[in-house]
Amino acid sequence: MKIRYPEMGICGLACQLCPQYHTDAKSRCGGCKSESRMALGCLFITCAIKKKKIEFCWECKESHDCEKWKKHREAGTKYDSFKCYQKLEEDIDFIQEKGFEEYKRLMDIREEILKDMLDNFNEGRSKSYYCIAATVMKIEELKEALRRAKEKSHGLDMKSKAKVLRSLLEEIAKQEGYSVKLRKKGDEK
């Protein structure tokens, strides 16, 4: 079958907002449906791609009753792995209501913002943080934080520039109640 969107997870995650997608190292992941990930496999690759010849779980006629997908989504409401799952359920609802093409358009905008943050404000320690921010914050908030960071950090070194942007993102996160860290098992309050 022809894979049209390797950067979009079968389960609904936006691979293009993942730290492993935005690395130049050998460990770079080209997305859940890239050649290297397909060779490794996962239960969603095996079920959707290999058995049913569909690209996304929500395209399956059994998706409403699928226990594997349900458990994955439920876990995503509480925990993350190396990728932020906080918006997984909301994103799936958005796709089902407004369509995949609109979702993909918005993820492309988010990825461009993320690339701007990584290119201009990453001191080598902020990639995961920026990926989470690009996932959970509203596009307008991200754009405004970037605009303000560029104004405030003109002429600063990269470490200082990163501090400025992170401070602005933290301010928004605190005000809006966003979590901008990966949620691990055992971190529950």
C-alpha positions, 0 to 999 in steps of 0.5 A: 500500500502507498503511505501518504503521510509517514510523519503522521502516526497511525494512532493519531500522534503528530510525529512531526512534533516529536524530538526524535523527528527533529534530530540529525543523529542516526537515531532520527525517526522519520515518523511512525510509517517511515521505512525504519519504523515499519521494519521495527513494527508496533501493534498499530503498524501490524494491525492497520498497515499490514493486515487491514491496509489502512493508514490510520486507526480511525479509518478502520470500521472497528475503531470504535470497539478496538481495545488496543486503540482505546487503551493507548488513547486512555494511557495518553490522557495520563502519560507520555513516552518520549513524545507528548500525548497530551492532545492525542484524544483531542486531536483524534476528535478534531480529525473526526469532526473537521477531517484529516486535511485540516488537521494536517494543515494545522500540524504543518503550521505547528511544525514550522513554528517548532522549526523556528524555535529549534533554529533560533532558540535551542541551546542544545537542551530545549528540543523536547520542551519546544516539542511539547509547547508546539503540541499543547499550546495554541498556534496564536500563543506560540507565534506571539511568544516567538515574536516577543522572544525575537524582539527581546533577545536580539544580539544575545547568545543562544543560551540567553535567547533560549532563556527568553523564549522558555520564560515567555512559554512558561508564562503562557503555560502558567496562565493557561494551565498547560503542562509543558513537561513529559508526564511519567508514570508515578508523577500523578498528584 
